[in-house]
């Protein structure tokens, strides 16, 4: 198989899309897969900030035809590469989301996995990454508004013929009704990430707190995604993550 492009999407901000992309990338990289994260949240990028790295060129420069893809590639202490975003709103105004297609295509020639961290909402900067994806992971929290908006994002993904691998519930607790939520969605729930997921500083949680329930959950998720990413399995074969993931 060639490179697998996975888009991490969600209906609203602050649900943990970037945290998910970073931790999945860290686990994949630790298993020997060359992995890159594209920070495609063009208005409010924060992948580089969360990893504590700086860059001289950004995705926005590529989308404005002011830099090449290779000039924006940035190494991180966690092992994965990233294409960081420029936090300036002036840079945002000059970008063309359609050029993400060229970025993803270029990276697919080099990396085993390309993870695209998207913006919230249903604008073009979200729909283009959905169209580019071999598979989409929808990230949500268990609250009603987030679930509703995630359902809308899933509908858009289906309209552009993207395969939805499933939804991931962040900030899950022992009381989170994962099975009930699964019945309500038109796509499967991959499981829940315990609520300790966001206390890692500049390191991915899977590296900073490898024994935590959330780190174990991210590793378990990668176990279930590896056949899809690297062996040609269908996203329909990704089984539900067990309830034991959820922190008591």
C-alpha positions as CSV (number, residue, x, y, z in Angstrom):
1,X,0.0,0.0,0.0
2,X,1.0,3.6,-0.4
3,X,0.6,6.4,2.2
4,X,-2.6,6.6,4.2
5,X,-4.2,10.0,4.6
6,X,-6.3,10.4,7.7
7,X,-8.2,13.5,8.4
8,X,-9.0,14.4,12.1
9,X,-12.2,16.5,12.1
10,X,-14.9,17.7,14.4
11,X,-17.9,20.0,14.5
12,X,-16.5,22.6,17.0
13,X,-13.3,23.8,18.5
14,X,-11.8,22.7,21.8
15,X,-12.9,19.0,21.6
16,X,-9.4,17.6,21.2
17,X,-8.7,17.2,17.4
18,X,-5.2,18.5,17.7
19,X,-4.5,16.4,20.8
20,X,-5.8,13.3,18.9
21,X,-3.7,14.0,15.8
22,X,-0.5,14.6,17.9
23,X,-0.9,11.4,20.0
24,X,-1.8,9.2,17.1
25,X,1.2,10.5,15.3
26,X,3.5,9.9,18.3
27,X,2.3,6.3,18.6
28,X,2.6,5.6,14.9
29,X,6.1,7.1,14.9
30,X,7.1,5.0,17.9
31,X,6.1,1.9,15.9
32,X,8.4,2.8,13.0
33,X,5.9,4.5,10.7
34,X,7.1,7.8,9.2
35,X,4.3,10.1,10.1
36,X,3.6,13.8,9.4
37,X,0.8,16.1,10.8
38,X,-0.5,18.9,8.6
39,X,-1.9,21.7,10.7
40,X,-4.8,22.6,8.4
41,X,-6.7,24.8,10.9
42,X,-5.9,27.8,8.9
43,X,-7.4,30.4,11.2
44,X,-6.2,29.1,14.6
45,X,-3.3,26.6,14.1
46,X,-1.7,25.3,17.3
47,X,0.1,22.0,16.5
48,X,3.5,23.6,16.7
49,X,2.7,25.5,19.9
50,X,1.4,22.3,21.5
51,X,4.7,20.5,20.6
52,X,6.9,23.5,21.7
53,X,8.6,23.9,18.3
54,X,9.1,26.9,15.9
55,X,9.4,27.1,12.2
56,X,10.6,29.6,9.6
57,X,8.0,28.6,7.0
58,X,4.3,27.6,7.3
59,X,1.5,25.8,5.5
60,X,0.1,29.2,4.8
61,X,3.2,30.1,2.8
62,X,2.7,27.0,0.6
63,X,-1.0,27.8,0.1
64,X,-0.1,31.3,-0.9
65,X,2.7,30.0,-3.3
66,X,5.4,31.6,-1.2
67,X,7.2,28.4,-0.1
68,X,7.6,24.7,-1.0
69,X,6.3,21.8,1.0
70,X,9.8,20.7,1.9
71,X,10.6,24.2,3.3
72,X,7.8,24.0,5.8
73,X,8.6,20.4,7.1
74,X,9.5,20.7,10.8
75,X,11.0,18.0,13.0
76,X,9.7,17.6,16.6
77,X,11.2,16.0,19.7
78,X,8.3,13.5,19.6
79,X,9.6,12.1,16.4
80,X,6.9,13.0,13.9
81,X,7.3,15.7,11.4
82,X,4.7,18.6,11.1
83,X,3.7,21.2,8.6
84,X,2.9,24.0,11.0
85,X,0.3,26.8,10.5
86,X,1.0,30.5,10.7
87,X,-1.0,32.0,13.5
88,X,-1.3,35.4,11.8
89,X,-4.8,36.3,10.5
90,X,-3.1,38.2,7.7
91,X,-1.6,35.0,6.5
92,X,-5.0,33.3,6.8
93,X,-6.5,35.8,4.4
94,X,-4.0,34.9,1.7
95,X,-4.5,31.1,1.7
96,X,-6.2,28.9,-0.9
97,X,-7.5,25.7,0.8
98,X,-7.7,23.9,-2.6
99,X,-3.9,23.8,-2.6
100,X,-4.0,21.4,0.3
101,X,-4.4,18.8,-2.3
102,X,-0.9,19.3,-3.6
103,X,0.5,19.4,-0.1
104,X,-1.1,16.0,0.8
105,X,-0.1,14.5,-2.5
106,X,3.5,15.6,-2.1
107,X,3.7,14.2,1.5
108,X,2.1,10.9,0.5
109,X,5.2,10.2,-1.6
110,X,7.4,10.3,1.5
111,X,5.4,9.4,4.6
112,X,3.6,6.2,5.6
113,X,0.8,8.2,7.3
114,X,-0.4,11.8,6.7
115,X,-2.6,13.1,9.4
116,X,-4.6,16.3,8.7
117,X,-5.7,18.3,11.7
118,X,-8.7,20.4,10.5
119,X,-10.5,23.5,11.6
120,X,-13.9,23.3,13.3
121,X,-17.0,24.0,11.3
122,X,-18.2,23.3,7.8
123,X,-16.2,25.8,5.7
124,X,-14.0,25.0,2.7
125,X,-10.9,24.6,4.8
126,X,-12.7,21.7,6.4
127,X,-14.4,20.1,3.4
128,X,-11.2,20.0,1.4
129,X,-9.3,17.9,4.0
130,X,-12.4,15.6,4.2
131,X,-12.3,15.1,0.4
132,X,-8.5,14.3,0.5
133,X,-8.8,11.6,3.2
134,X,-8.6,7.9,2.8
135,X,-10.4,7.8,6.1
136,X,-11.8,10.3,8.6
137,X,-11.8,10.2,12.4
138,X,-14.4,12.5,13.9
139,X,-13.5,13.9,17.4
140,X,-16.1,15.0,19.8
141,X,-16.8,15.3,23.5
142,X,-19.9,13.7,25.1
143,X,-21.9,16.9,25.5
144,X,-25.0,17.3,23.4
145,X,-23.8,20.3,21.3
146,X,-20.6,18.7,20.4
147,X,-22.3,15.4,19.4
148,X,-24.8,17.3,17.3
149,X,-22.1,19.3,15.4
150,X,-20.0,16.2,14.9
151,X,-23.0,14.5,13.3
152,X,-23.2,17.4,10.9
153,X,-19.5,17.1,10.1
154,X,-20.0,13.4,9.5
155,X,-22.8,14.1,7.1
156,X,-20.6,16.5,5.1
157,X,-17.9,13.8,5.0
158,X,-20.4,11.3,3.5
159,X,-21.5,13.9,1.0
160,X,-17.9,14.2,-0.4
161,X,-17.6,10.4,-0.4
162,X,-15.1,10.2,2.5
163,X,-14.9,7.0,4.5
164,X,-15.7,7.7,8.1
165,X,-13.6,5.4,10.3
166,X,-15.7,6.4,13.4
167,X,-16.1,9.0,16.1
168,X,-13.8,9.3,19.1
169,X,-15.2,10.6,22.4
170,X,-12.6,12.7,24.3
171,X,-13.1,13.6,28.0
172,X,-15.0,10.4,28.5
173,X,-15.7,9.1,32.0
174,X,-17.1,5.9,33.5
175,X,-20.6,7.4,33.1
176,X,-20.3,8.3,29.4
177,X,-23.0,6.2,27.6
178,X,-20.7,5.1,24.7
179,X,-23.1,2.3,23.6
180,X,-26.1,4.7,23.6
181,X,-24.2,7.3,21.6
182,X,-23.1,4.7,19.1
183,X,-26.8,3.8,18.5
184,X,-27.6,7.4,17.8
185,X,-24.8,8.1,15.2
186,X,-25.0,6.9,11.6
187,X,-21.3,6.0,12.0
188,X,-19.6,3.9,14.6
189,X,-18.0,5.1,17.9
190,X,-14.4,4.1,18.1
191,X,-14.5,4.5,21.9
192,X,-13.7,7.0,24.6
193,X,-10.5,8.7,25.7
194,X,-10.4,9.3,29.5
195,X,-10.5,12.8,30.8
196,X,-6.8,12.8,31.8
197,X,-5.8,13.3,28.1
198,X,-4.8,16.9,28.2
199,X,-2.2,17.3,30.9
200,X,1.1,16.7,29.0
201,X,2.8,20.1,28.5
202,X,4.8,20.2,25.2
203,X,5.0,16.4,24.9
204,X,2.3,14.1,23.5
205,X,0.5,12.5,26.4
206,X,1.5,9.0,25.2
207,X,5.2,10.0,25.7
208,X,4.8,12.2,28.8
209,X,2.5,9.8,30.7
210,X,2.8,6.4,29.0
211,X,1.1,4.6,31.9
212,X,-2.0,6.8,32.0
213,X,-5.4,5.4,30.9
214,X,-5.6,8.0,28.1
215,X,-2.2,6.9,26.7
216,X,-3.3,3.3,26.8
217,X,-6.4,4.3,24.9
218,X,-4.5,6.0,22.1
219,X,-2.2,3.0,21.7
220,X,-5.3,0.7,21.6
221,X,-6.8,2.9,18.9
222,X,-3.7,2.6,16.8
223,X,-3.7,-1.2,17.3
224,X,-7.2,-1.1,15.7
225,X,-6.3,1.3,12.9
226,X,-3.1,-0.4,11.8
227,X,-4.9,-2.9,9.6
228,X,-6.8,-0.1,7.9
229,X,-3.8,2.1,7.4
230,X,-1.3,-0.5,6.3
231,X,-3.1,-3.7,5.3
232,X,-6.0,-2.5,3.2
233,X,-8.7,-3.4,5.7
234,X,-12.0,-1.6,5.5
235,X,-12.9,1.1,8.1
236,X,-15.9,-1.1,8.8
237,X,-13.5,-3.6,10.3
238,X,-12.5,-1.2,13.1
239,X,-14.1,-2.6,16.2
240,X,-15.5,-0.6,19.1
241,X,-12.9,0.3,21.7
242,X,-13.7,-1.5,24.9
243,X,-15.4,0.3,27.8
244,X,-12.4,-0.6,30.0
245,X,-10.7,2.4,28.3
246,X,-12.7,4.7,30.4
247,X,-11.1,6.0,33.5
248,X,-12.9,5.3,36.7
